Amino acid sequence: MCCVDVVLADLEREFKMAHDKPRQLALQPKTGSSQRGPGLNGLIDALIASQHALVLLRRSRSNLEMCDRLDRLANRLTRILAELRKPKNA
């Protein structure tokens, strides 16, 4: 059996890298709020921007209850976006 030595500096470095570059990135809004177009595409862009804002807010919170609430809201937006993106004849 092999033995691995891990020092605190290694753990801190890996944690910082994982925190700075998460594997799952939030969708970035395409345009600013003043440039969103009308109709379905504008609504989708607004929902993506809202999702992004929720993710940023969630990352800044340490309160687990608030984090759970924000996660549920982000999941709802994901389901709404999936529904809006379905083909019309599906």
Secondary structure, 3 states (H helix, E strand, C coil): CCCCCCCHHHHHHHHHHHHHCCCCCCCCCCCCHHHCCCHHHHHHHHHHHHHHHHHHHHHCCCCHHHHHHHHHHHHHHHHHHHHHHCCCCC
